[in-house]
Amino acid sequence: MDLTIRDIAKMAGVSPATVSKIINNYGGISEATRDKVYKIIKDTKYQPTFSAKSLATKKSNLIGLIYAGKINVDFKHPFFNEVVNTFKKTVGAQGYDLLLFSNEKFYQGESQYLERCKHFHVDGCLIIAGDEIEEEILEIAESDIPCIGIDLKLDGPKSSYIMTDNAKIGLKVVEFFYLNQIRKIAYIGGKQDSLVAGIRNQGFVDAMEQFGLSIKDEWIKFGDFFEESGYTAMKEILQEKELPQAVFAASDMMALGALKAIKEKGMSVPEDIQLIGCDDIEACRYSDPPLTTVKQDKQKLGKLAANMLNDLIQGNNNIHPVKVDPELVIRSSSIES
């Protein structure tokens, strides 16, 4: 028969809470009591359960992972997958496990994030932004549960967020083209109602204006950050009488879709049209040609998110939002003169 924490407490003549405090290395327990409990645990080969470990500490060592939004990126997305993997390794070293929350029932009126977080006693939440964010996400951020958002602004009492400095992305791309005598630049942006896409879109417009470059409406298209939308947008641009010298796609996946459309047209990259993406996902290194991109530091984002969340959990609520600088990574899809 499996022993419970109450069985151990009864054998030792102490309360279950005392046993739990000893298991979790809390102070205030006499050495004699501690030794007695440890001996019983060793002799009985008792293995503390999750509930036993959390009984005294009121901590679960669980972090909830939520891919927010009706349209969400989930763990298949190459950019967020690497961010989350780094986050997982970092919080794992800090003693936490991840609990993935599904939102599949949310749109059937059955999902209640805050209640589920409280049910599982999560110590904190990492929330990954998608599109059409549920209002309940903001309820979590406004609660006493520590939360960190990635690409999602959270400003609750125990919340903060982290994202790449998206306004600088367009500037780095346009500046590169400008320095290399490229003036006719097309743009494929993400969904216009997305926070991140909106910042990148405005960054591109501001950069073009800064260098005195004209923006042609027929060369401005919008997708959803995924490959098919980049392919469709590029095909539309290629139907215009005048073609751009270069294209900036606001995600690598859309850039790869654009690359496919350019090749189908019988044109070459970068000889006919230069191409730059954004994110620096793994596929960029192996496309033909390898894709120039604006790198988001995925490992830094993951580590910062983990450490910021841990600090919030430990009671440091003075954590301000962080923006990580992007970096232009030049490969063969663009020409540096």
Helices and strands as residue ranges (DSSP letters): H 5-12, H 16-23, H 31-44, H 50-57, E 62-67, H 78-93, E 97-101, G 106-108, H 113-119, E 124-128, H 135-142, E 147-150, E 159-164, H 167-179, E 185-189, H 195-210, G 217-219, E 220-222, H 227-238, E 246-249, H 252-264, E 274-279, G 282-285, E 292-295, H 298-313, E 322-324, E 327-329
